[in-house]
Amino acid sequence: MTNLNTMFAVLEELPPGKFTTGDYVRMRRRLFGRSADVGTPARELDRAVAEGYLSVDGGVYEERRTK
């Protein structure tokens, strides 16, 4: 199961605005190291989109201010 707290910690460190999966993965690795399994960032982003925290358009994510 993914941890939304981890996702929010990463999002807080990213510059505001739009970001790609690669930006998210680089920040996640900087914060938590490379030991996380490879699929985890994708699952976190998919869950965040499904739950309405992020929107995605053509592989570019953006935080949604309201759910």
LINZI-V31097 format. One record per run of one state. SS is the DSSP state (alpha for helix, beta for strand, coil for the rest). FROM is the first residue (numbers start at 0). TO is the last residue. If there is no record, write none. Layout:
# LINZI-V31097
SS;FROM;TO  SS;FROM;TO
This chain:
# LINZI-V31097
coil;0;2  alpha;3;12  coil;13;16  beta;17;19  alpha;20;31  coil;32;38  alpha;39;49  coil;50;52  beta;53;56  coil;57;58  beta;59;62  coil;63;66
